[in-house]
Amino acid sequence: MKEKYQELLEYRNSIDNIDSALVFLLAERFKITKKVGYYKREHKLPAGDPNREENQIDRLKQLAITAQLDPEFTKSFLKFITTEVIRHHKHIRETGSL
Amino acid sequence: MKEKYQELLEYRNSIDNIDSALVFLLAERFKITKKVGYYKREHKLPAGDPNREENQIDRLKQLAITAQLDPEFTKSFLKFITTEVIRHHKHIRETGSL
């Protein structure tokens, strides 16, 4: 039984490592989208860009298939991130800062 | 104006690279949680584990602060992922496969 429990611990250690990597990658992603937000404000571009988003979804769904990840989950994931990004962009447009 | 547009393209290229990395990391994460799902079925453990989830949230919020990522967004992000994982675990428990 102890050996089995050890197996679960090992899975969880790997999940924790991946989660750390995800957090640091997301932090970098938001640093860049923040710059995009300022750029859009400067150039009076809208906070969202449906064409760009559609292309992102298509590209990531293809990548998901290669990676054996559920493409529909990948779409929801991108939507989840993009919703936060658009919220940031609107905030930057309205207030000049984030 | 062309130079400015170039700047936006460069931001977007970096975002695309990060998104690719996120997709491949998520794919690996779900490979491991799938194993956890089978493990839990075998050992008759529940699909979710509130203690484990609480610890994960605390740990990732601390990491988020280090990475300059919004801790509350990080919490929502983990919740988003965990909801999908628990759905998988329930499916594995009920059907024996994913």
N, CA and C atoms of all chains as a GROMACS GRO file, in nm:
protein
  588
    1MET      N    1   0.085  -0.122   0.000
    1MET     CA    2   0.000   0.000   0.000
    1MET      C    3   0.087   0.125   0.000
    2LYS      N    4   0.201   0.115   0.075
    2LYS     CA    5   0.287   0.233   0.080
    2LYS      C    6   0.346   0.264  -0.058
    3GLU      N    7   0.381   0.155  -0.129
    3GLU     CA    8   0.435   0.171  -0.264
    3GLU      C    9   0.336   0.239  -0.358
    4LYS      N   10   0.209   0.202  -0.346
    4LYS     CA   11   0.104   0.259  -0.430
    4LYS      C   12   0.088   0.407  -0.400
    5TYR      N   13   0.088   0.438  -0.271
    5TYR     CA   14   0.076   0.578  -0.230
    5TYR      C   15   0.194   0.658  -0.287
    6GLN      N   16   0.310   0.595  -0.285
    6GLN     CA   17   0.430   0.655  -0.342
    6GLN      C   18   0.409   0.691  -0.489
    7GLU      N   19   0.338   0.605  -0.560
    7GLU     CA   20   0.310   0.627  -0.702
    7GLU      C   21   0.227   0.756  -0.721
    8LEU      N   22   0.125   0.772  -0.638
    8LEU     CA   23   0.041   0.893  -0.645
    8LEU      C   24   0.123   1.018  -0.614
    9LEU      N   25   0.210   1.007  -0.515
    9LEU     CA   26   0.298   1.120  -0.479
    9LEU      C   27   0.387   1.160  -0.596
   10GLU      N   28   0.436   1.060  -0.664
   10GLU     CA   29   0.525   1.088  -0.779
   10GLU      C   30   0.449   1.157  -0.893
   11TYR      N   31   0.327   1.110  -0.919
   11TYR     CA   32   0.244   1.179  -1.019
   11TYR      C   33   0.224   1.325  -0.979
   12ARG      N   34   0.194   1.343  -0.852
   12ARG     CA   35   0.165   1.480  -0.804
   12ARG      C   36   0.287   1.569  -0.807
   13ASN      N   37   0.403   1.512  -0.782
   13ASN     CA   38   0.526   1.592  -0.793
   13ASN      C   39   0.546   1.640  -0.936
   14SER      N   40   0.517   1.554  -1.033
   14SER     CA   41   0.530   1.594  -1.173
   14SER      C   42   0.427   1.700  -1.210
   15ILE      N   43   0.304   1.680  -1.161
   15ILE     CA   44   0.198   1.780  -1.187
   15ILE      C   45   0.241   1.915  -1.129
   16ASP      N   46   0.296   1.913  -1.008
   16ASP     CA   47   0.340   2.039  -0.945
   16ASP      C   48   0.449   2.107  -1.027
   17ASN      N   49   0.542   2.029  -1.080
   17ASN     CA   50   0.647   2.088  -1.164
   17ASN      C   51   0.589   2.152  -1.290
   18ILE      N   52   0.496   2.081  -1.352
   18ILE     CA   53   0.433   2.135  -1.473
   18ILE      C   54   0.354   2.262  -1.440
   19ASP      N   55   0.283   2.261  -1.327
   19ASP     CA   56   0.207   2.380  -1.288
   19ASP      C   57   0.298   2.500  -1.265
   20SER      N   58   0.414   2.477  -1.208
   20SER     CA   59   0.508   2.588  -1.189
   20SER      C   60   0.549   2.645  -1.325
   21ALA      N   61   0.578   2.557  -1.418
   21ALA     CA   62   0.616   2.601  -1.553
   21ALA      C   63   0.501   2.679  -1.617
   22LEU      N   64   0.379   2.630  -1.598
   22LEU     CA   65   0.262   2.698  -1.656
   22LEU      C   66   0.248   2.840  -1.598
   23VAL      N   67   0.266   2.853  -1.468
   23VAL     CA   68   0.254   2.986  -1.404
   23VAL      C   69   0.358   3.083  -1.462
   24PHE      N   70   0.481   3.035  -1.476
   24PHE     CA   71   0.585   3.126  -1.527
   24PHE      C   72   0.562   3.161  -1.674
   25LEU      N   73   0.514   3.066  -1.751
   25LEU     CA   74   0.481   3.094  -1.892
   25LEU      C   75   0.365   3.193  -1.903
   26LEU      N   76   0.263   3.171  -1.820
   26LEU     CA   77   0.148   3.263  -1.823
   26LEU      C   78   0.190   3.404  -1.784
   27ALA      N   79   0.281   3.412  -1.686
   27ALA     CA   80   0.330   3.544  -1.645
   27ALA      C   81   0.397   3.616  -1.763
   28GLU      N   82   0.477   3.542  -1.839
   28GLU     CA   83   0.542   3.601  -1.957
   28GLU      C   84   0.439   3.641  -2.062
   29ARG      N   85   0.338   3.554  -2.080
   29ARG     CA   86   0.234   3.584  -2.178
   29ARG      C   87   0.162   3.715  -2.143
   30PHE      N   88   0.130   3.733  -2.015
   30PHE     CA   89   0.059   3.855  -1.975
   30PHE      C   90   0.149   3.979  -1.981
   31LYS      N   91   0.279   3.958  -1.965
   31LYS     CA   92   0.370   4.073  -1.984
   31LYS      C   93   0.360   4.124  -2.128
   32ILE      N   94   0.352   4.030  -2.221
   32ILE     CA   95   0.346   4.071  -2.363
   32ILE      C   96   0.209   4.128  -2.397
   33THR      N   97   0.103   4.064  -2.348
   33THR     CA   98  -0.030   4.118  -2.382
   33THR      C   99  -0.052   4.255  -2.317
   34LYS      N  100   0.017   4.281  -2.208
   34LYS     CA  101   0.012   4.415  -2.148
   34LYS      C  102   0.070   4.518  -2.247
   35LYS      N  103   0.182   4.482  -2.306
   35LYS     CA  104   0.242   4.570  -2.407
   35LYS      C  105   0.146   4.589  -2.525
   36VAL      N  106   0.080   4.481  -2.565
   36VAL     CA  107  -0.019   4.489  -2.673
   36VAL      C  108  -0.130   4.585  -2.633
   37GLY      N  109  -0.171   4.580  -2.506
   37GLY     CA  110  -0.275   4.669  -2.456
   37GLY      C  111  -0.236   4.816  -2.470
   38TYR      N  112  -0.113   4.848  -2.434
   38TYR     CA  113  -0.066   4.987  -2.447
   38TYR      C  114  -0.056   5.026  -2.594
   39TYR      N  115  -0.010   4.934  -2.675
   39TYR     CA  116   0.000   4.958  -2.819
   39TYR      C  117  -0.138   4.987  -2.878
   40LYS      N  118  -0.236   4.906  -2.837
   40LYS     CA  119  -0.373   4.924  -2.889
   40LYS      C  120  -0.431   5.058  -2.843
   41ARG      N  121  -0.401   5.095  -2.721
   41ARG     CA  122  -0.449   5.225  -2.672
   41ARG      C  123  -0.388   5.338  -2.755
   42GLU      N  124  -0.258   5.328  -2.774
   42GLU     CA  125  -0.186   5.433  -2.850
   42GLU      C  126  -0.242   5.446  -2.992
   43HIS      N  127  -0.277   5.332  -3.052
   43HIS     CA  128  -0.321   5.333  -3.192
   43HIS      C  129  -0.473   5.324  -3.206
   44LYS      N  130  -0.540   5.341  -3.094
   44LYS     CA  131  -0.687   5.339  -3.092
   44LYS      C  132  -0.746   5.214  -3.160
   45LEU      N  133  -0.686   5.101  -3.130
   45LEU     CA  134  -0.737   4.972  -3.181
   45LEU      C  135  -0.831   4.911  -3.076
   46PRO      N  136  -0.932   4.833  -3.118
   46PRO     CA  137  -1.023   4.772  -3.021
   46PRO      C  138  -0.952   4.670  -2.932
   47ALA      N  139  -1.009   4.647  -2.812
   47ALA     CA  140  -0.947   4.556  -2.714
   47ALA      C  141  -0.940   4.412  -2.768
   48GLY      N  142  -1.044   4.368  -2.839
   48GLY     CA  143  -1.045   4.232  -2.894
   48GLY      C  144  -1.025   4.236  -3.045
   49ASP      N  145  -0.988   4.123  -3.101
   49ASP     CA  146  -0.964   4.114  -3.247
   49ASP      C  147  -1.015   3.975  -3.291
   50PRO      N  148  -1.144   3.967  -3.329
   50PRO     CA  149  -1.206   3.836  -3.359
   50PRO      C  150  -1.130   3.755  -3.465
   51ASN      N  151  -1.075   3.820  -3.568
   51ASN     CA  152  -1.001   3.746  -3.671
   51ASN      C  153  -0.878   3.679  -3.613
   52ARG      N  154  -0.805   3.757  -3.538
   52ARG     CA  155  -0.685   3.705  -3.471
   52ARG      C  156  -0.722   3.587  -3.380
   53GLU      N  157  -0.830   3.605  -3.303
   53GLU     CA  158  -0.870   3.499  -3.209
   53GLU      C  159  -0.909   3.370  -3.282
   54GLU      N  160  -0.979   3.387  -3.394
   54GLU     CA  161  -1.020   3.270  -3.472
   54GLU      C  162  -0.897   3.194  -3.525
   55ASN      N  163  -0.800   3.270  -3.574
   55ASN     CA  164  -0.676   3.207  -3.622
   55ASN      C  165  -0.601   3.137  -3.510
   56GLN      N  166  -0.600   3.198  -3.392
   56GLN     CA  167  -0.532   3.136  -3.276
   56GLN      C  168  -0.598   3.003  -3.241
   57ILE      N  169  -0.733   3.004  -3.241
   57ILE     CA  170  -0.806   2.881  -3.206
   57ILE      C  171  -0.772   2.770  -3.306
   58ASP      N  172  -0.777   2.802  -3.436
   58ASP     CA  173  -0.747   2.701  -3.539
   58ASP      C  174  -0.607   2.645  -3.522
   59ARG      N  175  -0.512   2.734  -3.501
   59ARG     CA  176  -0.372   2.692  -3.490
   59ARG      C  177  -0.353   2.602  -3.366
   60LEU      N  178  -0.410   2.645  -3.254
   60LEU     CA  179  -0.390   2.568  -3.130
   60LEU      C  180  -0.465   2.435  -3.133
   61LYS      N  181  -0.579   2.432  -3.200
   61LYS     CA  182  -0.650   2.304  -3.212
   61LYS      C  183  -0.566   2.203  -3.292
   62GLN      N  184  -0.501   2.250  -3.395
   62GLN     CA  185  -0.412   2.162  -3.472
   62GLN      C  186  -0.297   2.112  -3.386
   63LEU      N  187  -0.237   2.206  -3.312
   63LEU     CA  188  -0.126   2.168  -3.222
   63LEU      C  189  -0.174   2.068  -3.117
   64ALA      N  190  -0.296   2.089  -3.066
   64ALA     CA  191  -0.351   2.001  -2.963
   64ALA      C  192  -0.360   1.858  -3.016
   65ILE      N  193  -0.403   1.844  -3.141
   65ILE     CA  194  -0.413   1.710  -3.200
   65ILE      C  195  -0.275   1.643  -3.201
   66THR      N  196  -0.174   1.718  -3.243
   66THR     CA  197  -0.036   1.667  -3.242
   66THR      C  198   0.006   1.625  -3.101
   67ALA      N  199  -0.034   1.706  -3.003
   67ALA     CA  200   0.010   1.682  -2.864
   67ALA      C  201  -0.080   1.583  -2.790
   68GLN      N  202  -0.184   1.534  -2.857
   68GLN     CA  203  -0.283   1.444  -2.795
   68GLN      C  204  -0.359   1.510  -2.679
   69LEU      N  205  -0.390   1.637  -2.700
   69LEU     CA  206  -0.472   1.712  -2.603
   69LEU      C  207  -0.608   1.734  -2.669
   70ASP      N  208  -0.715   1.734  -2.590
   70ASP     CA  209  -0.851   1.753  -2.643
   70ASP      C  210  -0.861   1.892  -2.711
   71PRO      N  211  -0.887   1.896  -2.842
   71PRO     CA  212  -0.894   2.026  -2.912
   71PRO      C  213  -1.003   2.117  -2.857
   72GLU      N  214  -1.115   2.061  -2.813
   72GLU     CA  215  -1.222   2.145  -2.760
   72GLU      C  216  -1.182   2.206  -2.625
   73PHE      N  217  -1.110   2.128  -2.545
   73PHE     CA  218  -1.059   2.185  -2.420
   73PHE      C  219  -0.961   2.297  -2.450
   74THR      N  220  -0.879   2.276  -2.551
   74THR     CA  221  -0.778   2.377  -2.589
   74THR      C  222  -0.846   2.508  -2.631
   75LYS      N  223  -0.957   2.494  -2.702
   75LYS     CA  224  -1.035   2.612  -2.742
   75LYS      C  225  -1.087   2.684  -2.618
   76SER      N  226  -1.144   2.610  -2.523
   76SER     CA  227  -1.196   2.670  -2.399
   76SER      C  228  -1.083   2.736  -2.320
   77PHE      N  229  -0.968   2.671  -2.321
   77PHE     CA  230  -0.852   2.725  -2.250
   77PHE      C  231  -0.812   2.861  -2.310
   78LEU      N  232  -0.804   2.866  -2.442
   78LEU     CA  233  -0.766   2.993  -2.506
   78LEU      C  234  -0.870   3.100  -2.478
   79LYS      N  235  -0.996   3.061  -2.480
   79LYS     CA  236  -1.106   3.154  -2.451
   79LYS      C  237  -1.092   3.209  -2.308
   80PHE      N  238  -1.057   3.120  -2.217
   80PHE     CA  239  -1.040   3.159  -2.076
   80PHE      C  240  -0.930   3.265  -2.063
   81ILE      N  241  -0.818   3.242  -2.131
   81ILE     CA  242  -0.706   3.336  -2.125
   81ILE      C  243  -0.743   3.467  -2.196
   82THR      N  244  -0.805   3.455  -2.313
   82THR     CA  245  -0.836   3.573  -2.393
   82THR      C  246  -0.935   3.665  -2.322
   83THR      N  247  -1.029   3.606  -2.249
   83THR     CA  248  -1.126   3.687  -2.174
   83THR      C  249  -1.053   3.778  -2.074
   84GLU      N  250  -0.953   3.721  -2.008
   84GLU     CA  251  -0.874   3.800  -1.912
   84GLU      C  252  -0.792   3.907  -1.984
   85VAL      N  253  -0.737   3.870  -2.098
   85VAL     CA  254  -0.655   3.966  -2.175
   85VAL      C  255  -0.740   4.084  -2.220
   86ILE      N  256  -0.860   4.056  -2.271
   86ILE     CA  257  -0.947   4.163  -2.320
   86ILE      C  258  -0.989   4.254  -2.204
   87ARG      N  259  -1.011   4.193  -2.089
   87ARG     CA  260  -1.042   4.272  -1.969
   87ARG      C  261  -0.926   4.368  -1.938
   88HIS      N  262  -0.803   4.318  -1.948
   88HIS     CA  263  -0.685   4.403  -1.927
   88HIS      C  264  -0.680   4.516  -2.030
   89HIS      N  265  -0.704   4.479  -2.156
   89HIS     CA  266  -0.693   4.579  -2.264
   89HIS      C  267  -0.796   4.690  -2.246
   90LYS      N  268  -0.916   4.652  -2.204
   90LYS     CA  269  -1.020   4.754  -2.180
   90LYS      C  270  -0.978   4.844  -2.065
   91HIS      N  271  -0.920   4.783  -1.962
   91HIS     CA  272  -0.876   4.861  -1.846
   91HIS      C  273  -0.766   4.959  -1.886
   92ILE      N  274  -0.673   4.912  -1.966
   92ILE     CA  275  -0.564   4.999  -2.013
   92ILE      C  276  -0.621   5.112  -2.100
   93ARG      N  277  -0.715   5.079  -2.185
   93ARG     CA  278  -0.773   5.181  -2.274
   93ARG      C  279  -0.843   5.289  -2.193
   94GLU      N  280  -0.913   5.245  -2.088
   94GLU     CA  281  -0.993   5.341  -2.010
   94GLU      C  282  -0.912   5.420  -1.910
   95THR      N  283  -0.809   5.358  -1.855
   95THR     CA  284  -0.735   5.424  -1.745
   95THR      C  285  -0.591   5.459  -1.780
   96GLY      N  286  -0.539   5.401  -1.888
   96GLY     CA  287  -0.400   5.429  -1.926
   96GLY      C  288  -0.298   5.343  -1.852
   97SER      N  289  -0.347   5.256  -1.762
   97SER     CA  290  -0.252   5.167  -1.693
   97SER      C  291  -0.321   5.038  -1.651
   98LEU      N  292  -0.241   4.944  -1.605
   98LEU     CA  293  -0.298   4.815  -1.561
   98LEU      C  294  -0.252   4.787  -1.419
   99MET      N  295   0.410   5.404  -3.977
   99MET     CA  296   0.295   5.318  -3.943
   99MET      C  297   0.330   5.170  -3.965
  100LYS      N  298   0.406   5.142  -4.071
  100LYS     CA  299   0.442   5.002  -4.096
  100LYS      C  300   0.529   4.947  -3.981
  101GLU      N  301   0.620   5.033  -3.934
  101GLU     CA  302   0.706   4.993  -3.821
  101GLU      C  303   0.624   4.958  -3.697
  102LYS      N  304   0.520   5.038  -3.673
  102LYS     CA  305   0.433   5.014  -3.556
  102LYS      C  306   0.359   4.882  -3.573
  103TYR      N  307   0.308   4.858  -3.690
  103TYR     CA  308   0.237   4.733  -3.716
  103TYR      C  309   0.333   4.616  -3.695
  104GLN      N  310   0.456   4.635  -3.736
  104GLN     CA  311   0.560   4.534  -3.717
  104GLN      C  312   0.574   4.499  -3.568
  105GLU      N  313   0.565   4.601  -3.484
  105GLU     CA  314   0.577   4.582  -3.339
  105GLU      C  315   0.466   4.489  -3.288
  106LEU      N  316   0.344   4.511  -3.334
  106LEU     CA  317   0.231   4.427  -3.293
  106LEU      C  318   0.252   4.283  -3.341
  107LEU      N  319   0.299   4.269  -3.464
  107LEU     CA  320   0.326   4.135  -3.518
  107LEU      C  321   0.429   4.061  -3.433
  108GLU      N  322   0.531   4.134  -3.391
  108GLU     CA  323   0.635   4.071  -3.308
  108GLU      C  324   0.580   4.025  -3.173
  109TYR      N  325   0.496   4.109  -3.112
  109TYR     CA  326   0.432   4.067  -2.987
  109TYR      C  327   0.352   3.939  -3.011
  110ARG      N  328   0.279   3.940  -3.121
  110ARG     CA  329   0.192   3.825  -3.148
  110ARG      C  330   0.271   3.697  -3.178
  111ASN      N  331   0.384   3.713  -3.242
  111ASN     CA  332   0.470   3.596  -3.266
  111ASN      C  333   0.516   3.535  -3.133
  112SER      N  334   0.552   3.622  -3.040
  112SER     CA  335   0.595   3.571  -2.908
  112SER      C  336   0.478   3.505  -2.835
  113ILE      N  337   0.360   3.566  -2.843
  113ILE     CA  338   0.241   3.508  -2.779
  113ILE      C  339   0.213   3.370  -2.840
  114ASP      N  340   0.225   3.360  -2.972
  114ASP     CA  341   0.202   3.230  -3.038
  114ASP      C  342   0.301   3.124  -2.991
  115ASN      N  343   0.426   3.163  -2.975
  115ASN     CA  344   0.526   3.068  -2.926
  115ASN      C  345   0.492   3.021  -2.784
  116ILE      N  346   0.455   3.115  -2.701
  116ILE     CA  347   0.419   3.080  -2.563
  116ILE      C  348   0.296   2.990  -2.562
  117ASP      N  349   0.198   3.020  -2.647
  117ASP     CA  350   0.077   2.936  -2.652
  117ASP      C  351   0.110   2.793  -2.695
  118SER      N  352   0.202   2.779  -2.788
  118SER     CA  353   0.242   2.644  -2.829
  118SER      C  354   0.301   2.569  -2.711
  119ALA      N  355   0.388   2.637  -2.637
  119ALA     CA  356   0.449   2.575  -2.518
  119ALA      C  357   0.341   2.537  -2.417
  120LEU      N  358   0.243   2.625  -2.399
  120LEU     CA  359   0.134   2.597  -2.304
  120LEU      C  360   0.056   2.473  -2.345
  121VAL      N  361   0.026   2.461  -2.474
  121VAL     CA  362  -0.049   2.344  -2.523
  121VAL      C  363   0.028   2.215  -2.496
  122PHE      N  364   0.157   2.215  -2.525
  122PHE     CA  365   0.235   2.092  -2.504
  122PHE      C  366   0.250   2.059  -2.355
  123LEU      N  367   0.263   2.163  -2.273
  123LEU     CA  368   0.270   2.138  -2.128
  123LEU      C  369   0.138   2.085  -2.075
  124LEU      N  370   0.028   2.144  -2.121
  124LEU     CA  371  -0.104   2.097  -2.077
  124LEU      C  372  -0.126   1.952  -2.119
  125ALA      N  373  -0.081   1.918  -2.240
  125ALA     CA  374  -0.095   1.780  -2.287
  125ALA      C  375  -0.022   1.684  -2.192
  126GLU      N  376   0.098   1.722  -2.151
  126GLU     CA  377   0.173   1.638  -2.056
  126GLU      C  378   0.102   1.629  -1.922
  127ARG      N  379   0.048   1.743  -1.879
  127ARG     CA  380  -0.023   1.746  -1.750
  127ARG      C  381  -0.142   1.649  -1.753
  128PHE      N  382  -0.218   1.651  -1.863
  128PHE     CA  383  -0.335   1.563  -1.871
  128PHE      C  384  -0.294   1.416  -1.886
  129LYS      N  385  -0.178   1.391  -1.945
  129LYS     CA  386  -0.131   1.252  -1.949
  129LYS      C  387  -0.110   1.199  -1.807
  130ILE      N  388  -0.056   1.285  -1.721
  130ILE     CA  389  -0.030   1.241  -1.583
  130ILE      C  390  -0.160   1.230  -1.504
  131THR      N  391  -0.248   1.330  -1.519
  131THR     CA  392  -0.373   1.323  -1.442
  131THR      C  393  -0.460   1.204  -1.489
  132LYS      N  394  -0.443   1.164  -1.614
  132LYS     CA  395  -0.513   1.043  -1.660
  132LYS      C  396  -0.464   0.921  -1.580
  133LYS      N  397  -0.333   0.914  -1.561
  133LYS     CA  398  -0.278   0.804  -1.479
  133LYS      C  399  -0.332   0.812  -1.336
  134VAL      N  400  -0.341   0.935  -1.284
  134VAL     CA  401  -0.397   0.953  -1.150
  134VAL      C  402  -0.541   0.902  -1.147
  135GLY      N  403  -0.616   0.929  -1.255
  135GLY     CA  404  -0.755   0.884  -1.264
  135GLY      C  405  -0.766   0.732  -1.254
  136TYR      N  406  -0.679   0.662  -1.326
  136TYR     CA  407  -0.679   0.514  -1.320
  136TYR      C  408  -0.637   0.466  -1.181
  137TYR      N  409  -0.539   0.534  -1.125
  137TYR     CA  410  -0.493   0.501  -0.990
  137TYR      C  411  -0.607   0.514  -0.890
  138LYS      N  412  -0.680   0.627  -0.901
  138LYS     CA  413  -0.790   0.653  -0.807
  138LYS      C  414  -0.902   0.548  -0.824
  139ARG      N  415  -0.927   0.511  -0.949
  139ARG     CA  416  -1.029   0.407  -0.973
  139ARG      C  417  -0.987   0.276  -0.906
  140GLU      N  418  -0.860   0.240  -0.930
  140GLU     CA  419  -0.808   0.115  -0.875
  140GLU      C  420  -0.819   0.113  -0.722
  141HIS      N  421  -0.791   0.229  -0.660
  141HIS     CA  422  -0.786   0.234  -0.514
  141HIS      C  423  -0.912   0.292  -0.452
  142LYS      N  424  -1.014   0.309  -0.538
  142LYS     CA  425  -1.144   0.360  -0.492
  142LYS      C  426  -1.131   0.492  -0.417
  143LEU      N  427  -1.050   0.580  -0.472
  143LEU     CA  428  -1.036   0.715  -0.414
  143LEU      C  429  -1.131   0.809  -0.487
  144PRO      N  430  -1.180   0.916  -0.418
  144PRO     CA  431  -1.272   1.008  -0.485
  144PRO      C  432  -1.203   1.087  -0.598
  145ALA      N  433  -1.284   1.135  -0.695
  145ALA     CA  434  -1.230   1.204  -0.812
  145ALA      C  435  -1.157   1.334  -0.774
  146GLY      N  436  -1.212   1.406  -0.677
  146GLY     CA  437  -1.149   1.531  -0.632
  146GLY      C  438  -1.087   1.512  -0.495
  147ASP      N  439  -0.996   1.602  -0.458
  147ASP     CA  440  -0.928   1.594  -0.329
  147ASP      C  441  -0.910   1.738  -0.278
  148PRO      N  442  -1.010   1.788  -0.201
  148PRO     CA  443  -1.012   1.929  -0.161
  148PRO      C  444  -0.884   1.975  -0.090
  149ASN      N  445  -0.824   1.887  -0.005
  149ASN     CA  446  -0.700   1.925   0.064
  149ASN      C  447  -0.587   1.951  -0.034
  150ARG      N  448  -0.573   1.857  -0.125
  150ARG     CA  449  -0.470   1.869  -0.228
  150ARG      C  450  -0.492   1.998  -0.311
  151GLU      N  451  -0.618   2.023  -0.346
  151GLU     CA  452  -0.647   2.142  -0.428
  151GLU      C  453  -0.616   2.272  -0.354
  152GLU      N  454  -0.647   2.273  -0.225
  152GLU     CA  455  -0.618   2.392  -0.145
  152GLU      C  456  -0.467   2.418  -0.137
  153ASN      N  457  -0.390   2.311  -0.118
  153ASN     CA  458  -0.244   2.324  -0.115
  153ASN      C  459  -0.190   2.373  -0.249
  154GLN      N  460  -0.248   2.321  -0.358
  154GLN     CA  461  -0.203   2.363  -0.491
  154GLN      C  462  -0.228   2.512  -0.511
  155ILE      N  463  -0.347   2.558  -0.471
  155ILE     CA  464  -0.381   2.700  -0.487
  155ILE      C  465  -0.281   2.786  -0.410
  156ASP      N  466  -0.256   2.750  -0.283
  156ASP     CA  467  -0.163   2.830  -0.201
  156ASP      C  468  -0.024   2.836  -0.263
  157ARG      N  469   0.023   2.721  -0.309
  157ARG     CA  470   0.158   2.714  -0.367
  157ARG      C  471   0.166   2.798  -0.494
  158LEU      N  472   0.064   2.785  -0.581
  158LEU     CA  473   0.068   2.857  -0.709
  158LEU      C  474   0.049   3.007  -0.690
  159LYS      N  475  -0.030   3.046  -0.590
  159LYS     CA  476  -0.046   3.190  -0.563
  159LYS      C  477   0.088   3.251  -0.521
  160GLN      N  478   0.164   3.177  -0.441
  160GLN     CA  479   0.297   3.226  -0.401
  160GLN      C  480   0.389   3.237  -0.522
  161LEU      N  481   0.385   3.135  -0.607
  161LEU     CA  482   0.467   3.138  -0.729
  161LEU      C  483   0.426   3.254  -0.818
  162ALA      N  484   0.293   3.278  -0.826
  162ALA     CA  485   0.242   3.385  -0.911
  162ALA      C  486   0.298   3.520  -0.867
  163ILE      N  487   0.307   3.540  -0.736
  163ILE     CA  488   0.361   3.666  -0.684
  163ILE      C  489   0.507   3.682  -0.730
  164THR      N  490   0.583   3.575  -0.720
  164THR     CA  491   0.723   3.577  -0.766
  164THR      C  492   0.730   3.610  -0.916
  165ALA      N  493   0.636   3.553  -0.992
  165ALA     CA  494   0.639   3.567  -1.138
  165ALA      C  495   0.569   3.695  -1.185
  166GLN      N  496   0.515   3.774  -1.091
  166GLN     CA  497   0.437   3.894  -1.124
  166GLN      C  498   0.312   3.864  -1.206
  167LEU      N  499   0.247   3.755  -1.169
  167LEU     CA  500   0.119   3.718  -1.230
  167LEU      C  501   0.012   3.738  -1.122
  168ASP      N  502  -0.107   3.780  -1.164
  168ASP     CA  503  -0.217   3.805  -1.070
  168ASP      C  504  -0.253   3.675  -0.995
  169PRO      N  505  -0.236   3.671  -0.861
  169PRO     CA  506  -0.263   3.548  -0.786
  169PRO      C  507  -0.408   3.502  -0.799
  170GLU      N  508  -0.502   3.596  -0.807
  170GLU     CA  509  -0.643   3.556  -0.820
  170GLU      C  510  -0.670   3.492  -0.956
  171PHE      N  511  -0.606   3.547  -1.059
  171PHE     CA  512  -0.620   3.484  -1.191
  171PHE      C  513  -0.561   3.343  -1.187
  172THR      N  514  -0.449   3.328  -1.120
  172THR     CA  515  -0.382   3.198  -1.109
  172THR      C  516  -0.473   3.096  -1.042
  173LYS      N  517  -0.544   3.142  -0.939
  173LYS     CA  518  -0.639   3.056  -0.870
  173LYS      C  519  -0.751   3.013  -0.966
  174SER      N  520  -0.805   3.109  -1.042
  174SER     CA  521  -0.911   3.076  -1.139
  174SER      C  522  -0.859   2.979  -1.246
  175PHE      N  523  -0.734   3.001  -1.285
  175PHE     CA  524  -0.672   2.916  -1.386
  175PHE      C  525  -0.664   2.772  -1.336
  176LEU      N  526  -0.617   2.755  -1.212
  176LEU     CA  527  -0.607   2.620  -1.156
  176LEU      C  528  -0.745   2.556  -1.144
  177LYS      N  529  -0.842   2.635  -1.104
  177LYS     CA  530  -0.980   2.587  -1.091
  177LYS      C  531  -1.031   2.538  -1.228
  178PHE      N  532  -0.999   2.616  -1.331
  178PHE     CA  533  -1.041   2.582  -1.468
  178PHE      C  534  -0.984   2.445  -1.509
  179ILE      N  535  -0.856   2.426  -1.481
  179ILE     CA  536  -0.790   2.300  -1.516
  179ILE      C  537  -0.845   2.184  -1.432
  180THR      N  538  -0.857   2.211  -1.301
  180THR     CA  539  -0.900   2.106  -1.208
  180THR      C  540  -1.041   2.057  -1.240
  181THR      N  541  -1.128   2.148  -1.282
  181THR     CA  542  -1.265   2.110  -1.318
  181THR      C  543  -1.263   2.006  -1.430
  182GLU      N  544  -1.176   2.029  -1.528
  182GLU     CA  545  -1.164   1.934  -1.640
  182GLU      C  546  -1.105   1.801  -1.590
  183VAL      N  547  -1.006   1.810  -1.504
  183VAL     CA  548  -0.942   1.688  -1.451
  183VAL      C  549  -1.043   1.603  -1.374
  184ILE      N  550  -1.123   1.668  -1.288
  184ILE     CA  551  -1.221   1.593  -1.208
  184ILE      C  552  -1.325   1.529  -1.299
  185ARG      N  553  -1.362   1.599  -1.406
  185ARG     CA  554  -1.454   1.544  -1.506
  185ARG      C  555  -1.394   1.415  -1.566
  186HIS      N  556  -1.264   1.420  -1.599
  186HIS     CA  557  -1.195   1.301  -1.651
  186HIS      C  558  -1.196   1.188  -1.548
  187HIS      N  559  -1.164   1.223  -1.423
  187HIS     CA  560  -1.154   1.120  -1.319
  187HIS      C  561  -1.288   1.051  -1.297
  188LYS      N  562  -1.396   1.130  -1.301
  188LYS     CA  563  -1.530   1.071  -1.285
  188LYS      C  564  -1.559   0.978  -1.402
  189HIS      N  565  -1.521   1.022  -1.521
  189HIS     CA  566  -1.545   0.941  -1.640
  189HIS      C  567  -1.468   0.810  -1.632
  190ILE      N  568  -1.344   0.816  -1.590
  190ILE     CA  569  -1.262   0.696  -1.574
  190ILE      C  570  -1.323   0.604  -1.468
  191ARG      N  571  -1.368   0.662  -1.357
  191ARG     CA  572  -1.426   0.582  -1.249
  191ARG      C  573  -1.551   0.508  -1.297
  192GLU      N  574  -1.631   0.581  -1.377
  192GLU     CA  575  -1.759   0.521  -1.422
  192GLU      C  576  -1.745   0.424  -1.539
  193THR      N  577  -1.650   0.452  -1.626
  193THR     CA  578  -1.642   0.372  -1.750
  193THR      C  579  -1.515   0.287  -1.760
  194GLY      N  580  -1.415   0.318  -1.677
  194GLY     CA  581  -1.290   0.243  -1.682
  194GLY      C  582  -1.194   0.290  -1.789
  195SER      N  583  -1.237   0.393  -1.865
  195SER     CA  584  -1.144   0.449  -1.965
  195SER      C  585  -1.175   0.595  -1.991
  196LEU      N  586  -1.086   0.660  -2.066
  196LEU     CA  587  -1.106   0.803  -2.098
  196LEU      C  588  -1.102   0.821  -2.248
   0.00000   0.00000   0.00000
